[in-house]
């Protein structure tokens, strides 16, 4: 069991592995990066954000300074307000993101037994 825990993917690693983006294409890598940064921006904890930004830089083969620069610019963009003045963006924890990916992954075939 410990081996499975040690080799488990992070939510970001899981998204990269299961996405349809090709990291060999520059345009696809840019699109993937924008998607990942938007996901990381939704995490509520800044320590998690830092860890995942470093992971993105490593997995995409990009300089961390570029990743942090793009992320910081995204963080300070205005969030579009709905009609009721509530924010359209919600901060999630990494656990909530992981559970969401697991639930929405159609490839998972978990059997529920009693």
N, C-alpha and C positions, 0 to 999 in steps of 0.2 A: 504494500500500500504506500509506503514512504517513497518508493521509487516513482510511483504515479504522481504523487504530490510534488516531488522535486522536479519532475519533467513537465508539469502542467504549464500550459500557455497562459499568459496574461490576457485580459480582454483585448488589448491592442494586438498582441501577437496572434490571437485567434482570428481577429478581423482581417489582418493582413493575409494570413494563411488561407482563409476561406473566401476572400474577395475575388472578384473577377478582374481586378486591376493587374496590369503587367508592369512590374518594376523595372523591366528592361527598356521600356519606352519612356522617354522624357515627359511627353504629354500625359501619359497614364500615371507616371510617378507624381507629377504635379497634382493631378486630380485626387490620387490616393492621399497625398500629403494634406490637401485641403480638407478632405473628409476626416482624416485622423485628427487633425488639429481641432476641428469643430467638435469631435467626440471628446477629446482631452479637455477642451474648454468647459465641457459640461460636468466634469468631475468636480466634486465639492472640496476636495482636499488638495492643497498646493504641493504637499510632499508627493502625493500620487501623480499629480500633473508633471512634476519634475522627473520622476522615475520613468513615466511613459514617454515624455519628450526625448529623453536619452535613448530609450528603446527604439523609438521611431527613427532617430538619427542613425543608430546602429543598423537596424534592419533595412533601411532604405539606402544606406551608404552615403549619407549626407553629413555635412559639417553641422555640429551642434549649434554653433552660433547662428547659422541660417535658420534652423528650426526654431530657436528661441526668439529670433527677430520676427519671424512670421507669426509665431504664437502670440507674442506681446502686441503686435499690431492688431490681431484678431480680437484679443481680449478687450481692447478699448473701443471697438466698434460699437455703435449704438445698437441696442436690441430693439427690433421692431415691436411696437406695442399693439395688442389686440384692441378691439372696440371697448372692452371693459377695463382698459389700462393695465392689464396684467401682462407680465413678461411672457414672451413665447418660449423662452429658454428656461430649462430647469436643471439644477445641479444634481448629479447622481454620484453615488459612491461607486467604486470599482466593483464591489460585490453586486450591486444592483445592475450594473452594466453586464457583468458576467452572466447573471441569472437571465437577463433579457436575451442575450445571445443564445444561451442554451435552450430557452423556451422557443425562440423563433427559428432555430436551426432545424430545417426539415430533414437533415441527414441523421439526426439523433433518433435512435429507436429505443428509448428507455422503456423497459417493461415494468409496469407497476404490479407488484405481487402483494398478496396479503400475508 
